[in-house]
Amino acid sequence: MKTNQINFNDNRLELSVKRPSHFITIFMLTAASFCLLVPLIFFIYLLMQSVEGFPIRLLTIVFLLIPFVFGIYLLRLFLWNFYGKEVYVFEKNKFIYLTDYKYFKDAKKEVKFKSNGFRSESSGYEKEKKAVLTIETNGQKHKSAVELPENELNKLIELLNQKLNPNE
């Protein structure tokens, strides 16, 4: 099964996020760049001043790190909204889950299960008809972060149940 947001081949499922509007993309990239570059430029300026005898105080470095860390968070948020996808690799008694931001990936999570249940859980406004994939394993729930159209998700759940639960 392959759609704009769903790619399922050989027990590997990729769920891609829907890209935001150009305005939001430009705003997030501009804000992230501003939060990353301004503290760096100011720190370089302080380094040049410290050569002339003005000391750099610890509190100044802390105040420069706050917008820098926020800029890293905004950059990560931008990458998720533009390139983000969730990858599930299903094996015999487990599935491996990771999030891919194109330029970096989160740690792999391995979830073991004996019997699994694929479910659709509504998300967002009712008029949007969006849902997220929920995998129930041994009393635990693993909920996807990618919102998908309900009809596509229901087709995916049928396909997953056919391929991965042939006995049921």
C-alpha positions in Angstrom: 0.0 0.0 0.0 1.4 3.4 -1.0 -0.2 6.8 -0.6 1.2 10.3 0.1 1.6 9.6 3.8 1.6 5.8 3.9 4.2 3.3 2.5 3.9 -0.3 3.5 6.3 -2.9 1.9 7.7 -6.1 3.2 6.7 -5.7 6.9 8.1 -2.1 6.9 5.6 0.7 7.4 6.5 4.4 6.9 4.0 7.1 8.0 5.0 10.5 6.7 3.7 13.8 8.1 1.7 16.1 6.0 3.7 19.2 5.2 2.5 22.5 6.6 1.7 25.6 4.6 4.5 27.8 3.2 3.8 30.5 5.7 4.3 28.2 8.7 7.4 26.7 7.1 9.0 30.1 6.5 8.1 31.3 9.9 9.5 28.3 11.7 12.7 28.3 9.7 13.2 32.1 10.2 12.5 31.8 14.0 14.9 28.9 14.3 17.6 30.7 12.3 17.2 33.8 14.4 17.4 31.9 17.7 20.5 30.1 16.6 22.4 32.9 14.9 21.8 35.8 17.3 23.4 34.1 20.4 26.3 32.9 18.3 27.0 36.4 16.9 26.6 37.9 20.3 29.0 35.3 21.8 31.6 36.0 19.1 31.3 39.7 19.9 31.8 39.0 23.6 34.9 36.9 22.8 36.3 39.9 20.9 35.6 42.2 23.8 37.1 39.7 26.3 40.4 40.0 24.5 40.4 43.7 25.3 39.9 43.0 29.0 36.1 42.7 29.5 35.4 39.4 31.3 32.7 37.0 30.1 30.4 36.1 33.0 28.8 32.7 33.6 25.3 34.3 33.7 25.9 35.9 30.3 26.7 32.4 28.8 23.5 31.0 30.4 21.4 33.8 28.9 22.9 33.1 25.5 22.2 29.4 25.8 18.5 29.8 26.5 17.6 31.1 23.0 20.2 28.8 21.4 18.5 25.7 23.0 15.1 27.1 21.9 16.4 27.5 18.4 17.6 23.9 18.3 14.1 22.8 19.4 12.5 25.0 16.7 14.8 23.5 14.1 13.9 20.0 15.2 10.2 21.0 15.0 10.7 22.4 11.5 12.5 19.2 10.4 9.7 17.0 11.8 7.0 19.1 10.1 8.8 19.1 6.8 10.6 15.7 6.5 9.3 13.7 9.5 8.2 10.1 9.3 7.7 7.2 11.6 9.1 3.9 10.6 7.8 0.6 11.9 9.6 -2.7 11.1 7.5 -5.7 12.0 9.2 -9.0 12.9 8.0 -12.2 14.4 7.3 -11.3 18.0 8.2 -7.6 18.0 8.2 -4.4 16.1 11.0 -1.8 15.9 9.9 1.9 15.9 11.9 4.9 15.1 11.3 8.5 14.1 13.2 9.9 11.2 13.8 13.7 10.8 15.9 13.2 7.6 19.1 14.7 9.1 18.9 12.8 12.4 16.9 9.9 13.8 15.7 9.2 17.3 16.7 6.0 19.1 15.1 2.8 18.0 12.5 1.4 20.3 11.8 -2.3 20.3 8.4 -3.5 21.4 7.7 -7.2 22.0 4.2 -8.6 21.7 2.4 -11.9 21.6 -0.9 -10.7 20.1 -1.3 -7.3 18.6 -4.3 -5.2 17.7 -4.2 -2.4 15.2 -6.8 0.3 16.0 -7.7 3.7 14.7 -8.1 6.5 17.2 -9.7 9.8 16.3 -7.6 12.9 16.4 -8.2 16.6 15.9 -11.6 18.0 14.9 -14.4 15.8 13.8 -14.9 17.6 10.5 -11.2 16.9 9.5 -11.8 13.1 9.8 -8.2 12.4 10.9 -7.0 9.6 13.1 -3.8 8.1 14.4 -2.7 4.4 14.3 -2.7 2.8 17.7 -1.0 -0.6 18.3 -2.1 -2.4 21.4 0.4 -5.0 22.6 0.1 -6.9 25.9 -2.0 -4.3 27.6 0.2 -1.4 26.4 -0.7 1.2 23.7 1.7 2.6 21.2 0.2 5.6 19.6 1.5 7.1 16.3 2.2 10.9 16.1 1.3 11.1 12.4 -2.3 12.1 11.7 -3.8 10.3 8.7 -7.2 10.5 6.9 -9.6 8.0 8.6 -10.4 6.1 5.4 -6.8 5.5 4.4 -5.9 4.5 8.0 -8.8 1.9 8.0 -7.5 0.4 4.8 -4.0 0.2 6.3 -5.4 -1.5 9.4 -7.1 -4.1 7.3 -3.9 -4.7 5.3 -1.8 -4.9 8.5 -4.2 -7.4 10.1 -4.1 -9.6 6.9 -0.4 -9.6 6.6 0.7 -9.7 10.2 -2.2 -11.6 11.8 -3.0 -14.3 9.2 -4.5 -16.7 11.8 -7.0 -14.2 13.2 
